[in-house]
Amino acid sequence: MVINQQEKDHRYPNLRKTEMKKEEKTNVMRVLDAKKIAYKSHTYEADPTLTGEQIAEILNEDSAKVFKTLVTRGKSNTYYVFAVPVKEELDLKKAAKAAGEKSIDMIKQKELLPLTGYVHGGCSPIGMKKQFKTFIHKTASTYEKIYVSAGRVGAQIEISPADLISVTRCIEEDIVV
């Protein structure tokens, strides 16, 4: 659902979209810059209690175009990354099948930072400490641009799905409930 600025200001009176300063580049942006991949950064006041759908509203974008990054562990103890629209839920059975695992579980929040270099709410499929096998929901390629975390709470990047797929080597799959 896309809302107008007046409604957004009413729903989130303490939040405002901010412009990113040049010195505030995240690792995600540095990776994309190094690979000469076009993107647009969007920032807003960091609030870890915001839901993905609320972030989509702040961006004034359809929540189907805003993707969250989820990190999982398979039965084989291999880690996998899944990017799904914020309004959707990862289907663990479909995710396991896509990864060729018997089962997959979400990692514990305390494991996220040491494993990926990112905090909860700021995890991006781009620029993790280690490149994990990554999957993105198949709807991503139906849009000209999508949004993913820029690598910290309060920052998103707008990028073409093809460029995201290229930089992360992710595989498109039907992975939501």
N, C-alpha and C positions, 0 to 999 in steps of 0.2 A: 504494500500500500504506500503510495507516494502522498505526502501531505504538504500543504503550503507552509511558508515560513512563519506566518502568524500562528497557525496551529502548532507547529514545532516549538515556537517560543513559549506558547501556553503550556504544552506538555512537559517541556524541559527548560524551565526558567533559569536554571543555574548553569546550563550548558551553552556553549557557543562554538561554532566551527571556527578554527583559527588557521592562520596561514603558517606553513612550515618555514622556518628560517633555514638558510643555506647550511649553516653549521649543525643543523639538527638531523643530518642524514642518518638513516638506520643502516644496518648491515644489509638488509633487503635492497635498499636503494643503491648501496655501493656495488652489490653483485650485479644488479640490473644496469647500472652505469658502466661497469667494466665490460659487460657483454653488449653494450650499446643497444639495449632494449628499451623501447619507449614506454613510459608510464606516467601517471599523474598522481601526485601525493595529495592526500586529504587528511587534515588533522582536526581534532575536536578535543575539548577538555577531557583529560583522562579520568574515567570513572569505571573501575573494575566491576561495578554492580550492573552496568548496562548490559542488556541482552543484545544479541545479534540483530534482532528485528528493530530494536530501538536505535542501534547504530545505523541501520539502513534508513530509518526515518530521519536521523540527523543528517545523513548524506543526501537526503531527498531522493532516494533510489528505491527501486523495487527490491524487496528482500530476496527474491529469487536470484538476483545478480550479485548478492553479497555472500561470500563463502567463508565458512569457519574451517579451521584446521584442527584435526583430531589425530592424536598419536595413540597407536595401539601396539599390543604385543601378541603375537601368535603363539599357538601351542608349542611351536618349535623354539620359542624365545627370540624370534626375529621381530624387529620393530617395523611397523608400517605407518604411513601417513595417509590420511584421507581428507579431502577437501569437499565439503558438502554445503549446499545453500543453508544459510542461518535458520531458515524456517523449517528445515527438514531434520530428521533424525537418522543417524547412521544405522543401517541394518547390519548387525554384527554377523549374521549368517551369510548375507550377500558379500560382505567385506571379506570374510574368511574364504569364501569360494573364489573371489577375485584374486586373493593372495595365494591361493593354493594351500590353505591351512585347514586343519580340522576345526579349529575355533580361534576366535580373536577376542581380546578384552581390552578395554580402555586402560591406559597406564594411570597410575596414581598421580595426582596433581604434584606431589613433592618430587616425583621423578622427572617432570617436564624440563625444568631449568637445567639440571646437570646433563640431561640427555640431548636436548636440542639447542640450548643457549637462549631459549625464550621463556617468558613467564606466561601463566594462564591469562588469557585475554589478549595476549600480544604474540601469539605463536603464528608463524607464517610457514608455508611450505617452501619458501625460498630462503636460502642462506643458513640452514641448520648447521650445527657443528659437524654433522655427518650426513651424507645423502642417503636417505632411506627410500625404499621402494614406495612410490607415491601414486595414489589414485585420486581422480577427480570425478565428481558426478557428471554423467553424460550430458546433462542440460547445459553445462558451461559453454560448450561450443555453439549453442544456439544464440548466444549473445555476442554483440560486437565488442563489448567491454564487460569485465567483471571486477569485483573488488575482493581483495584478500588483505589480511593484516600486513602492515608495513614493518612488523617486527617489534612493536611495543604498543602498550595500551594507549589509545588515543590517536592512533595513526593507521590509515588504510592506504593501499595503492589501488589505482584503477589501471587495468592492464588488459590487453587482448588475451582471450583464452589460448590462442595459438602460441603467443609468446610465453605465457605461463607454462604451458605444456612443454614447450621447447626447453626452457631453463630448468625445469624440475624433472623432465623426462617422465612426467606422470602419464598414467594410463586412464582413459575414459571408460567408466563402467557405471552400471545401474547399481548404486550402493546405498540407496535410501529406502526407508520403510514405505 
